[in-house]
Structures are given as C-alpha cells and as structure tokens.
Amino acid sequence: MLRSKERKMIQILLSISILFQFFLFLTSKKVEKIFVIFRMDDYSTDSKTEIESKIFEIFSKESLPIIVGITPFSYDDSNNLIPLSYEKKELINRYLHQENFDIALHGYSHKNFSNQKGFKYEFTNLTFEKQNELIVKGKSFIDSITGKNVKFFIPPWNGYDDKTLDALEKNDFELISAGIRGFYKKTGLKFLPLTTNIKDLEKSFHLAKQSREKTPLIVVNFHSFEFKNESDLVKFEKSLKELKQNGKIETVGLKELLKNFSFSDQVFTKNKKRYFILSLAPEFWFKISGYNSLYYYSEKSFTKVEKLRLICTLFNYIFLIFILSYSIFTIFLSKIFSLLKRGIVLPIGITAIILSFVYIFSNLRIGSKGVSALVVTLSFFFYLIRDNQFLSEK
C-alpha cells in the first residue's frame, strides 16, 4: 500500500496537475474564422468521369473553390503509356474559366516505383534528372491541353524528397501540396499540406471550433473513387451546403489563401514540429487545451507563449501518467516483487527502459502509446529504486 507521506504527496501533485490543465482550458482563445479548401486528387484517364462531372457541377453550383490534381498519363494493361483522354480534357476545360477552380500537376503517371513493402511513391528516391524529366513532360502536357501555366504540384501518395523540390523550383512551380510529414528544406516553394479527409471533415470542424488557433485552416483531400453511388454524392452536396451556411466557416480559393496566409518553408517546419508534439499524447488531452492536428496553424500562432503552453501541456500528461502508474505499482506489486530476487527484476527493468529509449530516439513517430509506455517503464524502474525492502540484500 501507499505510505502515508507518499499518499499525501501524490494527492497534492495530482491536484496541481488537474488545476494546471483546467487553467490551460480556461486560457484557450476562441476561434474567429475557420478557413476551408478542397483538394481532389487522381483526375486521370482511369478515374470515374461520371462521378467527377457531378462533383465539379456541385462545386460550380455552390460557388465553392477546389484544387484538382491532374495526372497527365496512365499505363494500360500492356504497360503502354496513355495520355489523358479526350473526354477528360473536355471535362476539365469546361470549368477552368470559373474563379477558384484551380488545377495542379499530380505526378506524371501515378506509377509506383517503390520496391519497399508498405510504401508507394512515384518521385521519392529517383534521381534529380529523372524527376525533372517527369515534371517537365507532365507540366508541358497539362499546359498544352488547358492553356494554363500550371504552378502547383501534388506528388502521388504525397511522396517527395529534396530532389523533387529542386526540380519544381527549376521549372518555376510556386507550391507543393502533400502531407504534413513530408520532406522539407530551405526553399522558395510554398507548402500547403492536407490536414483531413471527407470522413473526418465533421470532426475537423468540431475540433477547429474549439481550437486555440484564431484562424485554423482545413485542407480537405478526397478522390472520386470515394463516392460509390448517387447517395454518397447527395450526402456530400448536403454537407457542402451546410458548410456554406455556417457563419464561422469560410471556403477560400488557392489564390486568396496565398495572398492572406504564409505557406513558407519556415511555417511548414513549425507546423511539423507542433504536429510531432501533438502526436506524443492522446488527442483528447491536447483538445482540452485547444490544440489539434486536423488543421493548419498560421504564422501568428507560433509565439514563445504558445510554445511554452504546448510543452507544459505535454509534460503535464507525462507527469500524470508517471504518478498514476507509480501509485498502481506501489499498491499492487509490492507483495509480488518482495518474493523475487532483485537480480532477476532489476536487469529486466533496466533492459526495458534502455529498449524504450532506443525506440523513441530511432523512430520519431513513436506516438502517444509509445510515450505512455516509456513513462510507465520509468515509473516502474523508479518504484524498484524507491522500494528499500526490495533493494536490500537478505
């Protein structure tokens, strides 16, 4: 059982932790406006033209902005390269004159060059010369069929590397839109990472409304194959109408975003770091303090105060897990461990903690489960040290 002094100490520490978290909740700012932009990928000869036509009509009818990622070429069953079909050219050109209907180069042929299980990419790890060739040919084709000078790039499977960025800069691209975990370096390109999908759209809105960020940006990624039937399209249209009627939500086009928001490499890097911290504790914990990873943070949100507040929130979680697990070990395991020799348990505890540290420093995607496991291991080791009866030789 817990000793009297330990019980009082834990009660005091828990109370302080709860009060601190309550303070963080009370000091959360209220969101002023939620900005939303939609990005549809995989527009190609292989995609569903009928569905895409209806999607474009919905966005046109509701006057909603959209970015369409066009894949200029595809491979047939005989591995022959097939350019975008006439039908697809006609469909895309039907809407290009409309304001806030933007297009992006979505790779070259969406072919998977990866030989690693579980990974797909068309550009990552290819030579600069090869990537540059694919980008030049893809851009030239899209420009020729649309009469536009395409400046935006969406890498297939959101995969790219430093050579991709170099090739894009060489060909005068302005922006890359991929995932938040993407590669980054000092560059003149702008970064617009996706933050959510259609399935989590409602959740994203809900969390954004409770956020500490004054102007959260939600970048919604979707594909035509996600709509299986007419019913799915009806539901989607209904959701878009409700979104439009919400006074807190504003749909914006890419040009307007680029004028009013910073998407520099520095802001992208800061968002990546914040998302990493947010991954180290459960979503509900950061939600209480007004943080989440389903929207993009503006440049103004990265202040010293916010950085301190976010770190304190994380350490408060670590502190609580440590205290709770230590209390459980003290209450339930004393009798069990008193029957064992320290020569057996101590090496196991030390090995566990070393392996936990190796894991957390070798895999930066450890996540909240890994952090929780590490803290529990630390509290277990601390319990062994504190248990004088167990550590003393008999």
Buried (B, 14 or more C-beta within 10 A) or exposed (E): EBEEEBEEEBEEBBEEBEEBBEEBEEEBEEBEBBBBBBBBBBBBBBBBBEBBBBBBBBBBEEEBBBBBBBBBBBBEEEEEEBBBBEEBBEBBEBBEEBEBBBBBBBBBBBBEBBEEEEEBBBBBBBEBEBBBBBBBBBBEBBBEBBEBEBBBBBBBBBBBBEBBBBBBEEBEBBBBBBBBBBBBEEBEBBBBBBBBBBEBBEEBBBBBBBBBBBBBBBBBBBBBEBBEEEEEBEEBBEBBEEBBEEEEBBBBBBEBBBEEBEBBBBBBBBBBEBBBBBBBBBBEBBBBBBBBBBBBBBEEBBEEEBBEBBEBBBEBBBBBBBBBBBBBBBEEBBEEBEEEEBEEBBEEBEEBBEEBEEEBEEEEEBBBEBBBBBBBBBBBBBBBEBBEEBEEEE
